[in-house]
Amino acid sequence: MPLPGSYVKVYSQKQGMVVFFKDGYTDLSGRFDYGKLSGTSVQDVEKFAILVENKDYGSLIKEAPAI
């Protein structure tokens, strides 16, 4: 279910270290492009941890492999 205006916070894991990667809000279609970040390469990223918060539906944390 698309959730426009939800807050998203993304962490990445590189060589066993977890670091903040990107945050922001989903667009009107409920999407957030966490894979693209100006000036940062995702080549070394092993996986992402993604927090999604919505005032009506609560929070959810998912892990996603880097592509």
Short mmCIF file of the C-alpha atoms (twelve columns), coordinates in Angstrom:
data_MODEL
# 
_entry.id   MODEL 
# 
loop_
_atom_site.group_PDB 
_atom_site.id 
_atom_site.type_symbol 
_atom_site.label_atom_id 
_atom_site.label_alt_id 
_atom_site.label_comp_id 
_atom_site.label_asym_id 
_atom_site.label_seq_id 
_atom_site.Cartn_x 
_atom_site.Cartn_y 
_atom_site.Cartn_z 
_atom_site.pdbx_PDB_model_num 
ATOM 1  C CA . MET A 1  0.000  0.000  0.000  1 
ATOM 2  C CA . PRO A 2  1.531  3.368  -0.990 1 
ATOM 3  C CA . LEU A 3  2.044  5.747  1.931  1 
ATOM 4  C CA . PRO A 4  2.765  9.280  0.668  1 
ATOM 5  C CA . GLY A 5  4.412  11.607 3.179  1 
ATOM 6  C CA . SER A 6  5.935  8.822  5.285  1 
ATOM 7  C CA . TYR A 7  9.334  9.433  6.878  1 
ATOM 8  C CA . VAL A 8  12.119 7.097  5.711  1 
ATOM 9  C CA . LYS A 9  15.573 6.665  7.276  1 
ATOM 10 C CA . VAL A 10 18.157 4.398  5.638  1 
ATOM 11 C CA . TYR A 11 21.362 2.909  6.993  1 
ATOM 12 C CA . SER A 12 23.928 0.994  4.940  1 
ATOM 13 C CA . GLN A 13 26.303 -1.801 5.874  1 
ATOM 14 C CA . LYS A 14 29.787 -1.704 4.369  1 
ATOM 15 C CA . GLN A 15 32.486 -4.161 5.445  1 
ATOM 16 C CA . GLY A 16 30.530 -4.929 8.610  1 
ATOM 17 C CA . MET A 17 30.115 -1.274 9.637  1 
ATOM 18 C CA . VAL A 18 26.645 0.283  9.766  1 
ATOM 19 C CA . VAL A 19 26.430 3.980  8.857  1 
ATOM 20 C CA . PHE A 20 23.650 6.479  8.169  1 
ATOM 21 C CA . PHE A 21 22.942 6.662  4.429  1 
ATOM 22 C CA . LYS A 22 19.923 8.844  3.633  1 
ATOM 23 C CA . ASP A 23 16.602 10.073 4.986  1 
ATOM 24 C CA . GLY A 24 13.566 11.941 3.713  1 
ATOM 25 C CA . TYR A 25 9.886  11.585 2.933  1 
ATOM 26 C CA . THR A 26 8.034  9.464  0.411  1 
ATOM 27 C CA . ASP A 27 6.642  11.294 -2.622 1 
ATOM 28 C CA . LEU A 28 2.979  11.550 -3.642 1 
ATOM 29 C CA . SER A 29 3.095  8.017  -5.037 1 
ATOM 30 C CA . GLY A 30 4.561  6.654  -1.765 1 
ATOM 31 C CA . ARG A 31 8.062  6.109  -3.163 1 
ATOM 32 C CA . PHE A 32 11.477 6.974  -1.730 1 
ATOM 33 C CA . ASP A 33 14.603 6.397  -3.829 1 
ATOM 34 C CA . TYR A 34 17.116 5.331  -1.192 1 
ATOM 35 C CA . GLY A 35 19.550 3.811  -3.697 1 
ATOM 36 C CA . LYS A 36 20.659 7.087  -5.238 1 
ATOM 37 C CA . LEU A 37 22.674 9.634  -3.312 1 
ATOM 38 C CA . SER A 38 24.636 12.461 -4.868 1 
ATOM 39 C CA . GLY A 39 28.372 11.944 -4.488 1 
ATOM 40 C CA . THR A 40 28.105 8.574  -2.722 1 
ATOM 41 C CA . SER A 41 28.784 5.201  -4.281 1 
ATOM 42 C CA . VAL A 42 26.653 2.196  -3.410 1 
ATOM 43 C CA . GLN A 43 29.179 -0.230 -4.919 1 
ATOM 44 C CA . ASP A 44 30.583 -1.252 -1.522 1 
ATOM 45 C CA . VAL A 45 27.212 -1.466 0.233  1 
ATOM 46 C CA . GLU A 46 26.311 -5.002 1.297  1 
ATOM 47 C CA . LYS A 47 22.764 -4.260 2.467  1 
ATOM 48 C CA . PHE A 48 20.425 -1.522 3.643  1 
ATOM 49 C CA . ALA A 49 18.282 -1.223 6.762  1 
ATOM 50 C CA . ILE A 50 15.195 0.903  6.083  1 
ATOM 51 C CA . LEU A 51 12.921 2.477  8.689  1 
ATOM 52 C CA . VAL A 52 9.523  3.719  7.491  1 
ATOM 53 C CA . GLU A 53 7.360  5.762  9.871  1 
ATOM 54 C CA . ASN A 54 3.777  6.812  9.190  1 
ATOM 55 C CA . LYS A 55 1.589  8.688  11.681 1 
ATOM 56 C CA . ASP A 56 -1.466 6.546  10.897 1 
ATOM 57 C CA . TYR A 57 0.137  3.119  10.422 1 
ATOM 58 C CA . GLY A 58 3.151  3.137  12.765 1 
ATOM 59 C CA . SER A 59 6.701  2.040  11.946 1 
ATOM 60 C CA . LEU A 60 8.354  -0.767 10.050 1 
ATOM 61 C CA . ILE A 61 11.993 -1.808 9.610  1 
ATOM 62 C CA . LYS A 62 13.099 -3.861 6.605  1 
ATOM 63 C CA . GLU A 63 16.464 -5.012 5.279  1 
ATOM 64 C CA . ALA A 64 17.235 -4.975 1.559  1 
ATOM 65 C CA . PRO A 65 20.266 -6.254 -0.347 1 
ATOM 66 C CA . ALA A 66 22.256 -3.760 -2.361 1 
ATOM 67 C CA . ILE A 67 21.797 -4.215 -6.085 1 
# 
